[in-house]
Amino acid sequence: QLQLVESGGGLVQPGGSLTLSCAASGSIFRITAMGWFRQAPGKQRELVAIVGSGGSTNYADSVKGRFIISRDNAKNTVSLQMNGLKPEDTAVYSCHAQGFYGAWSIRENAYWGPGTQVTVSS
């Protein structure tokens, strides 16, 4: 079973920066993608950024130019550098991973971390 643990959340003033980190542990054959989702109270969960094993990335329009996602495939870790934070970035951020449990798997499984709170406020 794969477990994801996030760190780096907290309180920051508008315009500040935070870096979130996620570490995957456990047994899995291959992780194909890792990324970050977020959910604010009263709103749907949305994709923030994701990166595939080949290095391709995808960002939400609201964070393009401000956030940078990076992944270490060998260590099965992913980080999210958040710059120029705005109050609307306030949410619970959850690490996400998907991959094959074993070489015999014919479909990918999805995994989620418990979430970490990011609050942007004066």
C-alpha positions in Angstrom: 0.0 0.0 0.0 1.2 3.5 -0.8 1.0 6.4 1.7 1.4 10.1 1.0 2.5 12.6 3.6 2.4 16.3 3.1 4.3 19.0 4.8 5.0 22.8 4.5 1.5 24.2 5.0 0.8 27.2 7.3 -0.1 30.8 7.5 1.5 33.4 5.2 0.8 37.0 4.3 -0.4 38.0 0.8 2.5 38.2 -1.6 4.5 35.7 0.4 5.8 32.2 -0.5 5.4 28.7 0.8 6.7 25.4 -0.4 4.7 22.2 0.0 6.3 18.8 0.0 4.9 15.3 -0.4 6.7 12.0 0.2 5.3 8.7 -0.9 6.2 5.5 1.0 5.2 1.9 0.7 5.2 -0.6 -2.0 4.2 0.2 -5.6 5.4 -0.9 -9.0 5.3 2.4 -10.8 4.0 5.9 -10.0 3.0 7.5 -13.2 2.0 11.0 -12.0 2.1 13.1 -8.8 0.5 16.4 -8.1 -1.5 18.7 -5.9 -5.2 19.4 -5.5 -6.9 21.9 -3.3 -10.3 22.5 -1.8 -11.6 25.6 -0.2 -14.8 25.6 2.0 -17.9 25.6 -0.2 -16.0 25.0 -3.3 -15.1 21.9 -5.4 -11.8 20.3 -5.3 -9.6 21.5 -8.1 -6.3 20.5 -9.7 -3.5 22.9 -8.9 -0.6 21.2 -10.7 0.5 17.8 -11.8 3.6 16.3 -13.3 4.1 13.0 -15.1 7.0 10.7 -14.9 8.3 12.1 -18.2 8.4 15.6 -16.8 5.3 17.1 -18.4 3.4 19.5 -16.3 -0.1 20.9 -16.1 -1.2 23.9 -14.0 -4.5 25.5 -13.2 -4.9 28.8 -15.0 -5.2 30.6 -11.6 -1.7 29.6 -10.5 0.3 29.7 -13.8 3.3 31.9 -13.4 3.2 31.8 -9.7 3.4 28.1 -8.7 6.1 25.6 -9.7 5.8 21.9 -9.4 8.8 19.6 -9.3 9.1 15.8 -8.9 11.9 13.5 -8.0 11.0 10.2 -9.6 13.8 8.3 -7.8 12.7 9.4 -4.4 8.9 9.4 -5.1 8.5 13.0 -3.9 6.8 16.0 -5.3 7.0 19.7 -4.2 5.0 22.8 -5.0 6.7 26.1 -4.8 4.0 28.8 -4.3 5.0 32.4 -4.9 3.0 35.6 -4.9 0.3 34.0 -2.7 -3.2 35.5 -2.7 -6.0 35.2 -0.2 -7.9 33.1 -2.8 -5.2 30.5 -2.6 -6.4 29.6 0.9 -7.4 26.0 0.9 -6.6 22.5 2.1 -3.9 21.2 -0.3 -3.7 17.4 -0.9 -1.0 15.4 -2.5 -2.1 13.0 -5.2 -0.4 10.1 -6.9 -1.4 7.5 -9.4 0.3 4.4 -10.6 0.3 0.7 -11.1 0.4 -1.5 -8.0 2.2 -4.3 -9.8 3.7 -5.3 -13.1 0.5 -7.3 -13.8 -1.9 -4.4 -13.2 -4.1 -3.3 -16.1 -5.4 -0.1 -14.5 -4.0 2.6 -12.4 -4.9 3.3 -8.8 -5.2 6.7 -7.2 -3.7 7.7 -3.8 -4.3 10.7 -1.6 -2.6 12.4 1.2 -4.5 13.6 4.3 -4.1 17.3 3.3 -2.4 20.3 4.7 -3.9 23.7 5.4 -2.6 26.8 3.6 -3.9 30.1 4.8 -3.1 33.4 3.1 -4.1 36.4 5.3 -2.9 39.6 6.8 
